């Protein structure tokens, strides 16, 4: 036995269309807000230029100044992109220490062999320093 819906099909369609209309309005509002925020940020970072009444030499100097600021911004962008690229490469190419049992076993063996060698010769301080060096890097 199927339950009959208390809401008619036309009412459901009307509710769906109202929900879609409200979602579209909110999306449009969000888009407008993002554009306003973008313009405000640009106006804050780059003040409007007053070039009317400038001589040819002043305009050329202003162009050189703008080119220098563009070069600085490009260098910063390049440096940031390279930093992110290197970090991404490091994360993707080097497995985490906990997941690499082979590396952990090798380091443990190295510590034990070195510890045995130095302890046998009475160099306990050297063992502690070696352990500190190994696990701090």
Secondary structure, 3 states (H helix, E strand, C coil): CCCCCCCCHHHHHHHHHHHHHHHHHHHHHHHHHHHHHHHHHHHHHCCCCCCCCCCHHHHHHHHHHHHHHHHHHHHHHHHHHHHHHHHHHHHHHCCCHHHCHHHHHHHHHHHHHHHHHHHHCCCHHHHHHHHHHHHHC
